């Protein structure tokens, strides 16, 4: 089993983060392309640190969306379970495909409050040293919770995984074709929602960097 090491963007929630000039919030296609491995993982517990902000949340992957190996365990540094500090984790909107979870808009610019039992779509990068790093990026959808493998967010990410593996010159062509195909599925609200998101992706519109 692959091992997941510490987060590549370890921002403590006790400090307000700021992004560098020119930073761009990754789009859904960019998230899917950037990650070497994408999984759905269930939050199973925590790892206690030296202080209340130095612990980790532990998630156990159970579904592989991209990649060749399912990691045994993922550690989310600087995160805590909602019962730790009497703070409640905000659930992701199951119909949202662009805006990040509200908890990503406070403190360290990434989501760091989770609930035990949550199922998260997580993005990993290969360190080329036999392990993976959890990919995190300010204000992005890098740790959204979902109901399961048939959720709208998972369906969208699966589409972008396929598109991201194509040569760059072919990606827009594929997006246009998929929009037309999905829009024909008028009795499927998920297909129409993904088509709408792809239209935004095609337009190049991004979320503001909030800096």
Order of alpha helices (4+ residues) and beta strands (2+ residues): beta-alpha-beta-beta-beta-beta-beta-beta-beta-beta-alpha-alpha-alpha
